[in-house]
Amino acid sequence: MNQTPAGERVHIAFFGRRNAGKSSLVNAFTGQETSIVSDVKGTTTDPVSKAMELLPLGPVQIIDTPGIDDEGALGELRVRRTRQVLNKTDLAVVVADATLPLGAAEEELLSLIREKEIPFVMARNKADLLPAVPEGEGNTLWVSARTGLHIHELKELAARLAQPEEPRRPLVADLLSPGDTAVLVVPIDKAAPKGRLILPQQQTIRDILEAGASALVCRDSELPQTLEKLTVPPRMVITDSQVFGAVSKLVPESVFLTSFSILMARYKGDLPLAVAGAAAVDRLRDGDKVLIAEGCTHHRQCGDIGTVKLPGWIRRRTGVEPEFTFTSGGQFPEDLSPYKLVIHCGACTLPPREMRYRLRCCQDQGVPVTNYGILIAYLNGILPRTVELFPQVAALLGGA
C-alpha cells in the first residue's frame, strides 16, 4: 500500500477558510503531524500531500490546502493553487469553523465543488467549543481536531464517499490471453533513477502478469536477438516511444506493436481524442504556440524528450518554428486559447480525474491534444500500426 503511486491513489483534499482548522484536522485525520499548525492566518502557503491507507478504501493521498479566503497578490496565487487541487480531488472535505456561520467563501467553494461534480464532506470543526454538539446529518459532521471528536466517523464517511467513480481500466491485461508473451523494449532511460524502471514500465509488467501472460524485457539494442530466440512470435511488442522508429523496422508486421505511452493514453485519458489530435502538428505555422505538458517534475537533462527531442522532431517534420511552452507537475493553464496544439505526457503520475480535466479543457476550448507516444508514432509514419490493437481507434485512421 505504501508504495502505491500517487496517480493510482484516491485523492482526498481539505479546503476551507484560514484558521478553520484545516491543518489540525488533517493531522488528526492522518494521525501524524502532516501539516504545520499555528494560530497565525495563512500558515499553510502551499498544498501539502500525505500518503496513507484509509480502510476499507485502500491507499489514498491526503492534501492540505491554503485558505480559500487568502488576501493580497500572494494570497490570490495561493487561492489559485488551491482551486487547481480541485481538479485532481476525488473527495473534498470542506472544513468550516463550527462557531461561525457559513460565509461567502464556503458557499462559493461548495458551488465550485458541485459544478465539478466532486463528492464532498462538510466538517464543522471546533465543535468542542459549542455548548452542545449537533448530530451529524447526511454528509455533514461536527468534529473537533483538538479533542478527536468524531474523527473516526469522519474517516469512515470519507472512505464511503470516496469510492472510485468507475472500475479502473486495465492497462494491457485485456489485450492478452494466458500463456501469451509480450516483449517490452526498455532503453536505459537517463531520466530514471539508477537501478529502477520508470513507472509505466513497472505497471505494464505487473498488468501482464495479472493476465497470466509472460513479460520478456530487453533493451532496444538486444531486440533482434530476443525476437530470434523466441520459437513462437510474441503477441505484442511494447516499446519506449523514443525508439519507435527503429523498433518498428525490427518487429514483423504480423506482431502487434505499441508503446507504453499509448497504453497510458487509453488507461488514463482518451485514446481516440489523442489519436485525432496528432494530425494538428502538420497545420502548425511559424510562431504558433504549442504547449508540452508533463504530469511529473524531474530534473531536465541533455536530450530531454519533452523540452528537446519533441520540439526538434516537430521542427524537422514541419519545417516551421513554433513557439513552445513547457509545464510540469500540477501546472496546467486554464486558458488554452493561445495554443494550436497541446502535447501531453502519458500522465502516469496524475490521478485520472486530473487527466480528464485537462483533456476536457482542450475539448471545451477547441484545442487539439495528443500525447508523446502517439505523436512520435505519427511523426514516424507508423501511427495506424501502433493502434491496431484497438480496432475502434484504428478505424478512425482507416485501419482495422
N, C-alpha and C positions, 0 to 999 in steps of 0.2 A: 504493500500500500504506500509506504513512504517513498518508493521510487517511481510511482506513477507520474508521468509527465504532466506539467501544469495544463497543457492543452487538452488532456484527457480527463481532467477533474471537473466536477461541478463547482461553479464559481458562486460564492455567497458573499455579497458586498453589503457593508454597513454604511448608511447615509444618514445625514441629519444636520441640524444647525450646530454651530460651535457651542461647546460646553453642554451639549445634551447628554454627554457621557458615552459617546460612540466608542472611544478608545478603551475606556474602562469596561464597557460591555463586551468588546472584542476580547479583551484579556480574560474576562470571566467565562466567555463562550469557549475559548480555546484552552483555558486552564494554564495559560502561560503569559508572561509579560511580553506580548507581541508588540504592543504599541506604547509609546511614551504617554504618560498621563500627567496632566497639570491643570490647575485652575485657570491658567492663562488661556484666553481665547486664541484659537488658531494654532495650537501646539502641533497638530498633525498638518504638515505642509505638503506632503506628497502621499499618494496611495501606498499603503503598506500591506504586503501579502504574507500569508502564513499557510503552509500546507498542513492538513490534519486529516484524521479519519473520523467521520461522523456516522455512527451506526444508527440504523441499518443501511444508510445510504451508501457509505463507502468513502473513497478518497475525495476530499473537497479542497478548494482554495478559498481561504477567508481573506477578505480585503477591507481594510480600514481606509476611509477617505477623508479629505479635508472638509470643513464645514461648508454647506451649500449656501451659507449667508456671508461668506468671507467678503471683505471690502477692499477697496483700493485697486490699483493696477495689478499688483502682485496677487491680490485676492481673486481678481477676475480670472487670472491664469489658473489658479488653484481650482476654482469652480469649474472651469472648462475641463480640466483634467478629471475632476470628479464626474462630470457628465459623460466623459469618454468611457469611464469604467462601466457605466450602464450598458454599453454596447456588448460587453462580454459577461454580463451578470445573468445567471440562471435564477437566482433568488435575491431579492433586495430586502434587507432588514432596515426599515425606516425607524430611526431612533429619535424619540421626542421626549422632552422633559415632562414628566407626569404632573409637575406642579404648575405647569403653564398650559394655556390653551394652544391648540394647533394654530400656526400662523401662516402667512402667505408663502413663506419659504417651503414649508412642508406641503401645502396644497399644490404648489407649482411642481414640486418633486413627484408627488403622487400622480398628478396629471401626466407627467412625462413617463412615469413607470407604466401607467395604464396604456398610454399611446404605444409604447414599445412592447406591450403585452408580456410584461415580466411579472411572474408571481411575486408577492411581497408579504412581509410580516410587519405589523406595526408594533414596535416595542416601546411602551411607555415607561421609560427608565426613571430612577429615583423615586419609585413607589413607596420606599421606606419612609419618605418624608411626608406622606399623606396620613391624615388621621385614621382613614380606613382604606384598605386596598380593594378596588372594584374587582369583580370577577372577570376573567378573560372571556371574550366573546368573538367568535369567528376567527379571523387572523390577527386579532389584537390581544396582546398580553401585557399585563402590568408587572414590571420586573424591577429588580434592584441589583446593579452590578456590585454595589458595596456589600450587601448582605447575602447575595446569592439567591434572593427570592425569585422563584420561577425560572431560573436559568436552565434547569433541566427540561422544563416544559418548553422553553424557547428552542432548545436544541432538537427536541422531538418534533415540534411543529415545523421547524426549518427542514429537517430531514424528510418529513412527509410532503411538504410543498415543493421541495427542490428536486423532485424526481425528474430524470431526463425526459424531455418532451417526446422523444421517439427512440426506438431502438437504434443504436449506432450502426451505421452501415459497415459491412465487412470491408477490409482494405483490399484483400485479394483472395480470401478463402473461398468465396462463392465462384471464383473462376477456375478452381482446381478440384480434382477428384482424388480420393485416397489412392496413394501409390504414384501419383504424378510427380514429376521433378520440375522444379523451377530453378533456372540458373540466374544468379544475381551477380551483376557486374559492378564491382565496387572499387573504383580507383582510390588510391590512398589520398584522401582529401586533406590538404594542408590546414583547412579551417577547422577540422575535427581535432579534439584533444588527442594527444598521443595515446595509443592503445585502445581507442574506442571507435565504434562505428557511429555515424550520425543517426539521429532519432528515426527518420523514415526507414532506414535500412534495418534497424533493430525491430521496429514494429512490423515490417514486412516479413522478416524471418519468423517472428512469433505467429503471425497470421497464417503463414504457410504450414507451420507445424500444427496449428489448430485444425487445419483442413485434412490432416493425415497425409500430407504430401511431404516431399523432401526438398530442402533448400541446399543448393550447391553454390558456394560463394567463391568468386575468383576476381582477380584484377583484370582490367581490360587487356593488359599485356599477355595474360595467360589464357584468354578466352579461346583462341584457336585450339590449343592443346586440350582444354577442358571439353570442348564440344567433340573432338576426335575420340576421346576416351569413352564417351557415352555410347553404349550399344543400342540404346533406344533414344531417339531425339527427345529433348525436354518439351514439356507442354508449353513453356514460355521462357523468354529471357527478359529480365527486368534490369535495366541499366541506369546508371547515373546519367542524367540528361546531358552533361557536359561532353560526354564521349558518344553521343547518339550517332553522329555521322560515321565514325569509324566502326562502331559496333554493328550498325545496320548492314554494312558490307560483309561482315563476318557471319551473321546469323542467316541460315537458309530461309527463303521466303515461306517455306512450309511451317516455320516455327513462329508463333506469336511473339511480337516484340513490343515492349512498352517501357516506361520509366517510373521511378519512384515518385517523381513529381506529378506525373499524370494520374497515378493511383491516388495520390493525395488530393488532387483536384476533384476526383469523384468522391473520395471519402469525406472531405470536409467542405467541399464547395459545390459548384455547379459545372460539371464537365461539359455539357453541351454549350453553355454560355461561354466558357473559356475557349472552347474549340472555335466557336463562331467569331470570337474576338481577335484571333491570331491574324486574320487577313488584314486587319486595320493597319498593320505595320507597312503594308505596301501603299497606303494612302498618305503616309507622312510626307511633310514638306519641310524645307528649311525653316527652323525656328519654332516648329510645332513642339508643344510641351508634352513630355512623356513622363509619367510617374512610375518609378520602380520601387515597389514596397516589399519589405521583408517583415515577417512576424516576430523574428527574434533580433537580439542585438549581439553583435560579436565584433571583435577587432578586425578591421579591414586589412587584408593582406594584398601583396602584389598579385595581380591576376584574379582578384575577387570577381565572382560570377556576376553579382548584381551591379556593381559600380564600374567594372572594367570590361568583362567579356561580353555581356549582353549589349551594352552600348556600341562596342566595336563591331559585333556581328550585325547589328541593325544598320550601322553606317555603311558597312560593306555591302549589305543586301540592297539598300535603298539608294545609296549614293547621295544622300542628303545629310544635313547636320541638324538633328532635332535638339531641343533643349531638355536635358534630363534633370529630374528632381528625384532625390532618394529619401525614403523614410524607413524607419525600422522600429521594432518593438511596438509599443502602444500608439505610436504616432500614425495618424491617417487623416488626411484633410477632409473636413466636412463638405467643403466646396470643391467639387471636381470639374467644374465647368471650364477651367482654363486648359484641361488636358485633352489631347486627342487619343490617348491610349493609356491604360493602366496595366502594368505587368506585375503580377503578384507572385511571391514565392509559394511553395507548397503548403505553407501555413501549419507545419507540424506542431509548432508551439502555441498556436492560437486556439482558443475554445471555438467550437462550431458556431455558437451564436455570434461571436465577433466576426468570423469569416463571412457568415451570411449577411451581417450588417454591411460589411464592406462591399460585397457583391451587389447588395440592394441599392447602396448609394450610387454605384456605377450605373445600374439599370435605370434608376429613377432619373438620373441626370443625363442619360443617353450617351454615356462614355463607354466605348468598347473596353473589355477587360479580358485578359488571358493570364496564363501562368508560365513560369520559367520553362518547364519541360515541354509544354505544348508549343510555345513559341519557338523553342530550339528545334523541335521536330519540324515545324512549319518552315523554318529557315533552311533546314536541310532537305526539304522536299519529301519528307517521309511521314508527314502527319497522318494521312489516311491509313498507312500501315500500322502506326503505333496505337490506333484506336480500333483496330479490327476486333479486339476482344469485346468491344461494346457495340453490338450491331446497331442499336438505335442511334448512337453517336456517329458511327461510320456512315450510316445512311445520309446524314447531313452533308457529308463530303462526297456522296455518290458512291460509297463503298458498299459493304455487305448489307 
